[in-house]
């Protein structure tokens, strides 16, 4: 039973944990390759959701999240660039940064199209689902980076991880603010859950087979 937004987030995190986290990373190179691509394109998902949202306060929060991903206006701090800098410390960097399998690109493009056609409630739910397992994903990312030969200390001290932990805190704060607005605006929890579940299924497909 969907009692509240927090309950929805817990359900989504649990599904991600069971289907991705508990299964573990089978191929660190493939995992990093797919995550690097997603990192470089994720603001397109925020933009697609933003196009569906009509409430200015939530528009602001979505734009703020996307702006953070883009380095808060500093192009050298764009998250995908910082991640690439970190990956380049690995002897497997040339494999990780090579051209991605077309099926993954197709999955992403289809997801953008689907999100662009969601209802406002579902689009908000999609972003809730996308952000819900953020800390779980950071832990998987750390394991994958160590798995390709980058030391634990170098990973945690990297600019990518230092900034990402700080930004995730802001994302969680923005998410909480959005939840308050959602609850006050009469959105349908079932539709929010539907959108969130689609986001989790997308993340599972992007990372669950790596």
N, C-alpha and C positions, 0 to 999 in steps of 0.2 A: 504493500500500500504506500502511495506517494504522499507522505505527510507534509514535507517541506523541502526547500531547495537543498539544505544540508543532507537530508536523507537521500535525495537524488545523487548528489556528489559522492556520497559513501557507496551507493550501489554501483555507480560507474567506476569508481576506483577499485572496488572489489572485483568487478568483471575484468578490468585491465590487469590486476594482479594475478588472477587465476589463469588468464590466457596468455600473458606475456611474461610478467615478472617471475612467477613460479616456474615457468618453463625454462627460463634462463636464455642466455644468448648462445646460439649455436655457431655463428660465424661473425666474429667481431668486425671484420673488414666490410662485409655486406651490411651489417647493422649501421656502421658509421657512414657508409656510402649513402644509404637511404635517409639517415637522419640529417646528413649534411644537405641533401637535396631539399628535404622538408624545411629545414632551417632557412634555406635561401628563398623559399616560396611561401612561408607561413603567413606573411602579411597579406597575401592575396586572399587567404581565408578570412582574415579579419575584415578586409575590404568588402568581400562578398556579403558577410554578415551585416556590416555597416550599411550596405545598400538596402537591406531589408528592414532595418530598425528605424522607427519613426519618432522615438522619444529622445529629445536632445541630450538629456543627462546620460543615457546609455550610449548614445552616439559618441559622446565625449570620452567615456570610459574605454570603448572599443578603439577609438583613435589613439588614446593614450597608450594602450597596450601595443598597438602597431608601431607607434613612435618609439617606444622603448626597444622593440626588436630592431629598429633601424638606427639604434645608437643615439637616440635623443638628439638627432640633428648632426651628429659627428659621423661621417661616412666611414671613418677608420674604426669606429666602434660597433659597426653593424655586426650583429651576432654571428651570422654565417661567415663573415670575414675573420672574426676572432676564433671561431671554431676551426676554420681552415688553417690559421696560423698554428693552432695547437696540434692538429692532425699532421702538419708538415714535420713535426718532430719524430714521427714514426717512420720506420724503414718501409712501411707498407703504404706510405702516403700516395705514391703514384697509382696504386690500385684503388685506394679509397676515393680519390678525386677524379677517376676516369669516368667516361660517359655512363650514365645510368641506364639500366634495362628499360626498354620502352613501355613495358607493362606497368611499371611503377609510375612513370610519367602519365600514362593514360589514366591510372587510378586517381592520381591527383587532379587531373583536368576534369574528370567526371565528377569528382567531389566538389570542385569549385562550381561547376554548372548546377549540381544538385542543391548546393547551399544558396546559390543565387535565386533559386526558385522556391525556397522554403517560406513558410509563413514567418511573421515576426517572432512569434513564440518559439518556433523550432530553431530559427537562426540563433536566437539568444541561447537556447539550450545547446546548440552545437558548440558555441564558444565556451559555455560552462563545461561541457564534456572534454573539449580540447585542453582546457587548463586544469581540470580536476586531477589528473595523474602527473602533474608537472614534476613533483619531487621524486616520484617513482622513476620517471624517465631520466632525471639527472643522475640517479644512482646507476641505472642501466648504462647510461652514457659513460660514466666514470669507469665502470667495469670493462666496457668495450675498449676505451682508450688505454687502460692498463693492459688489456689483452693484446693490443698491437704494439706493446713495448714501451709505452710512455710511463714513467714512474708515477706512483701514487702522489708523491709530493708535487711533481711538476704539473700534474692534472689539477690538483686542488689549489695550487698557487697561480695557475694560469689566469690571464686576464678574463678569458671566457667564463671560467667557473666563478671567479670572484664577482664579476658583474652579473652573471646569470643568477646567482643566489640572491643578490640584492634586488634585481629586477623581478624575480619570482615573488619576493615578498610584496613588492608593489602590485604585481598582478593579482596576488591573493587579496590584497587590500581593495583593489579595484573590483575584484569579483564579489567581495562582501558588500561593497557599496551597491553594485548592480543587483545583488540579491534583494537588498532592502527596497530598491526601486521596483523590482519585479513584483515583490509581495504586495506593495502598495498600489500597483497598477492593474491588478486583477488578471494577470496572465494565467493561462491554463497549465497547471503542473504536468499534466499528461503530455502536452505538446512540447514542453521544455524537456521532459524526459526523452521523448521521441528524438528530438534533435541531438540531445546529449549522447544517446545510445548510438546514433549514426556516427558521431565524432569518435566514440570509443571503438566502434567497428572499423572505422577508417584507420585509426592508430594501430589497431591489432593487425590489420592487413599490411600496414607500412612496416611494422617492426616484429610482428609475431612469427614470421618465417625466417628471421635472420639469426 
